[in-house]
Amino acid sequence: MKYRILFFTFCICALGLISFQFKSEPTIIEFNVPKKWPKPIYSFQNNPLTEEGFQLGRKLFYDPILSRDSTISCASCHLQYTGFTHVDHNVSHGIEGRKGTRNSPVLINLAWNSTFHWDGGVNHLEVQGINPIQHPAEMDDKLENVLKKLNASSVYPDLFKKAFGSDKITSSTLMKALTLFTVSLVSSDSKYDKVMRKEKGVQFSEQEKNGLKIFRNNCAVCHKEPLFTSTTFASNGLKMDSLLKDVGRYAITHNPTDSMLFKIPTLRNVEFTFPYMHDGRYKKLKDVINYYSDGIDPSVSYLSKPLKPFHFNDTEKKDLLSFLLTLTDKAFLYNPRYSFPK
Amino acid sequence: MIRKSSLIVSFLMVLFLGFGQTTSLKITFQPRISNETIELNKVYALNDSVQLEITTCRFYVSNFSFFSKGKLLSQQKSAFLLDLEHPTSLDLSFPSMDFDGIQFNLGVDSSTNVAGILDGDLDPIKGMYWTWNSGYINFKLEGSITNNTGKKIPFEYHLGGYLSPYPTIQTISVETEQAENIVIQLDLQHFISAIDVNSCSNVMIPGAKAVELSKLLSNCFKI
């Protein structure tokens, strides 16, 4: 009798242990903030960074299931090798080749941003992804429908259970998973970073050094180091495209002083993120430098205050360009952790 | 021994259930037209010449505070989506207490608007969230009015926006003599009659007009 009780107790304990192991918690991973960088805006408080969550977000990012006809994934307009933007297209095209009205922004160091989109209309990284899913010129689906597709899939419920503890996929877990991937896209390993960290054997050339000086004297107010953006809004005086008629930040705030203001983009990996400006009107970095040098019309009423034509000479232009190329981060652009999951 | 412990358990259960029963205060919201509770898709005569039909009426109430003689008794920081299409959503439950005043928000507060993705009544799939200009639609009213010439004018009022200078959230205070089964009426006849639907049939973005209509709405609640 006694032994029987002992045996039963043993069985129950063993079963408990097995079920405990099956119900394993997701693996917490650390979000590494590069040295001397500001504190990230995204807090992870309600969405802890886990390996399972990151991998799930990565899978979703590359999966066209998020679009109405399963043709477009996030990666269609945000390609890793070009800093997660849509290279070669002035404005991005989505489902059925429909065109949007703006150049797709890069997805770099998003953890340090409090607003998203060129007009800053989106106030939190977790809700950003709903926009491309529902935009008629992007993925043209409905969030409810995407949830239905994911819940009916043979793989996703299990992956969500591993990452978030429940196999019922909701808006919340979908958007949190996507966020865990996009928030992890940190670029901090360019030549510029290595020089700043005083890494052995890495030095700026004379030309790059001069370029940095020019950059700091003229560009760094808006394209503030180390993010190379102040993450605020400004107008560089570009005239409105007569077809797109984009008023920028004004469309969000209806504040007249926000007219024609756009979010200042980061310059990290700028070598590969062409074309440039909110409407992608410049194909080459050289065109952008020429615009800031000689193209700005100082009489434009909405031009942001410190801006003026900088009148760089040819050497200065070349120096500046060579500095900008030091912001290329191959470790980021070719990081296998960010690429299409095999 | 066994009998004693089961007695204790039963006693605790009775105690628990007993408390469960006494801790319920019911607050019901009643959107009304001419002293009638509104039914969707039903035609109401606003006056001799104008008829009104409502097809959607959906709004958030949040952050309920209960007062007694001006003193705060209890506060609950949560938001509820009330939707005429789901009549049970109009009934809210709170712990009962001895109060004589209620204060609540019409709409969702700014901290909730910037909190990222949320569940339940605040899930974006509820159709009360703007994605391109992040923020909740506090109040949604859709329908039409028909004037005596037979002309039908559809209207859509999506009132929201939390950013300065156009925050649309409204604080509403009501006084009451009883502290149970409260009915808070929302007089939409008063609201619609105060709008020139002909010249303002659509409000779909944050801004001055959304603020103006939200203020107008805040005067339409009464017990």
Interface residues (C-beta under 8 A of the other chain):
Chain A: N46 N47 H117 G121 V122 N123 H124 L125 E126 V127 I130 N131 Q134 L143 E144 L147 T170 S171 S172 M175 K176 A251 I252 T253 H254 N255
Chain B: N113 V114 A115 G116 I117 L118 D119 D123 P124 I125 Y129 T131 W132 N133 S134 G135 L163 P165 Y166 I205 P206 G207 A208
